[in-house]
Structure formats: C-alpha cells, structure tokens
C-alpha cells in the first residue's frame, strides 16, 4: 500500500510517499481502508521532533512510528477475532498512528461509525480536534448554560470545534482570532469576536468563567487577568513554536501545573486521549445540526508535505484534509 513515511526528523521535504506493507489486524483491532485523513499540529511536531525533549518518547534519532497521520475516515476492511461492534463495510472515523496511508489499523475502542450526514472528508476532520475541544470544555471546563467562555485560537482546528461545542452547551462565547478569520468565527456561532491584532483580550476589562487557551502565546498571569474570581483556565496550547527548541510551548503547560495549587483560579492542563465514546458524543452533536466541521482545503495523499507546510507556515484556519 502507499503511505507517507518519515525516517528522520526535519522539514516537510523529508516525508516520502512509498510502498509499505499493509498492517495486520490484531484480535481487538480493525483494518480501515482510508478515504480521507486530516492534518494536525501534532503532525508537524512529530515531523520535526520538536520540542527536542519530546524525542525521548518519540525516538531519539527518528520517529519510532514511521508512517505519519492520525485522523482518518473510511470503510472497515477487516476486523479482529474479538471485535464485535464493527464489521467489514462499515463507514467509520477515528484516531490511530499511520493514517496517511491507504490502510490503517486501529484499536476497536478508538473507532466509531461516522456521522451519517458527513462525507469522508468532513468526518476525517473531526476526531482529534473535536475530541480535544469536547474534553477541554465538557470534562475539564465543566461548561454550563449561561457561562461566559473565551476560546483563544478560535479559528484553528480545535478552536472551530470549541466555539460550536461551547454554544451547544449554552455558553456565551467569545472567539479570539486574526483579522482574516473573524467572519469564519462569527459564522460558527461566536457571540463576540476579538481580533488579536487590534485588541488584547487580557486587557479589555471583560471577565470570563472559562478561558480555553489553544495557542499558548500568553502568560499565565495574562490569561488569569481575563478570568472571573472563580474562573477556570484550561491550557491546551501547543501550536506556537519557533522550532528547534528544547521545551517549546510545553513550558507553559508545566508552569500551569506547578502554579495550580497556589491560586484561586482553576488552572487545568488538558491531555486529550482518543475514546470512541467521545466520538459518539461528537456524532450526536453533528447529526443534530449543532456541530459541523470546517474544512479549509484538501490535498491528495502525495501532497501531504505541502499540506503540513501550509499548516505550519500559513497558520491554516479550520482543518486541512487529505483525500485518498
């Protein structure tokens, strides 16, 4: 099968389209014929091995998992002997290593039937970003109707889901983004939009019950300034890095954990983990019309390096999707 393979860390040019062996399905796994996959900030972090500290887990000289990509949507090709929920022919979506390929093998518990009202391209945009937004708002942020929620990075992959999910939960939502993306964020349902090139959300005097930080470009002091006295700050920033750093944006997350016990605000660091139950919750929101993936552009499989370059350099709005 064809797949995008990475042997060493570096720029998008090190990614190559090659023939590799089709993965073998385990007892609790499903083999999916990939029809679409999505690009995430995670892909360029893994591609570059950035920050350097992460290489201790990823692989010191090159990635342990050589096929890139995580989000996918497609049809089940085969199932393991212990799989009971899914069968060949089912249209599914989920997260698993190696999604930039014609086939991907994934544990059953991270795969779910895809929303009936989405195309494969739209469904592939959902898993990682949608799951991150859902866990940040529902599980950590505990969003309730009537609360004021600010999403920093509202036009990005996770942000476009976060704005809609917060609205679906009954919150009054403010989205922070750049000038070119203000209309997009409004179209997603944001009640208020802050153009960061013209206004500093930490100095407007407005206070929020929850600040969901998806960028990591503001200090903890600045973010806390925008909170109500009992407000919550959820940190999930990781998209801002100049590259070649030892710690990179992880530093803010470490500081957040260290400071949390000593301040009146709730400071929480999000670690999003794939779960089919969250995919089912996202599917319900999508099929009910309360959530819709926003896709910026699509690329064929051989253009994955260009797609990642676009995400990394041009700061894509919404999601970039790979079609097969």
C-alpha positions, 0 to 999 in steps of 0.5 A: 500500500502507499503511505507517507513515511518519515525516517528522520526528523526535519522539514516537510521535504523529508516525508516520502510517499512509498510502498509499505506493507499493509498492517495486520489486524490484531484480535481487538483491532480493525483494518480501515481502508482510508478515504480521507485523513486530516492534518494536525499540529501534532503532525508537524511536531512529530515531523520535526521532533520538536520540542527536542525533549519530546524525542525521548518518547518519540525516538531519539534519532527518528520517529519510532512510528514511521508512517505519519497521520492520525485522523482518518475516515473510511470503510472497515476492511477487516476486523479482529477475532474479538471485535464485535461492534464493527464489521467489514463495510462499515463507514467509520472515523477515528484516531490511530498512528499511520493514517496517511496511508491507504490502510490503517489499523486501529484499536476497536475502542478508538473507532466509531461509525461516522456521522451519517450526514458527513462525507469522508472528508468532513468526518476525517476532520473531526476526531482529534480536534473535536475530541480535544475541544469536547474534553477541554470544555465538557470534562475539564471546563465543566461548561454550563448554560449561561457561562461566559467562555473565551476560546483563544485560537478560535479559528484553528482546528480545535478552536472551530470545534470549541466555539460550536461545542461551547454554544451547544452547551449554552455558553456565551462565547467569545472567539479570539482570532486574526483579522482574516478569520473573524467572519469564519468565527462569527459564522460558527456561532461566536457571540463576540469576536476579538481580533488579536491584532487590534485588541488584547483580550487580557486587557479589555476589562471583560471577565470570563468563567472559562478561558480555553487557551489553544495557542499558548502565546500568553502568560499565565498571569495574562490569561488569569487577568481575563478570568472571573474570581472563580474562573477556570483556565484550561491550557491546551496550547501547543501550536506556537513554536519557533522550532528547534527548541528544547521545551517549546510551548510545553513550558507553559503547560508545566508552569500551569501545573506547578502554579495550580495549587497556589491560586484561586483560579482553576488552572487545568492542563488538558491531555486529550486521549482518543475514546470512541465514546467521545466520538459518539458524543461528537456524532450526536452533536453533528447529526443534530445540526449543532456541530459541523466541521470546517474544512479549509482545503484538501490535498491528495495523499502525495501532497501531504508535505505541502499540506503540513507546510501550509499548516505550519507556515500559513497558520491554516484556519479550520482543518486541512484534509487529505483525500485518498 
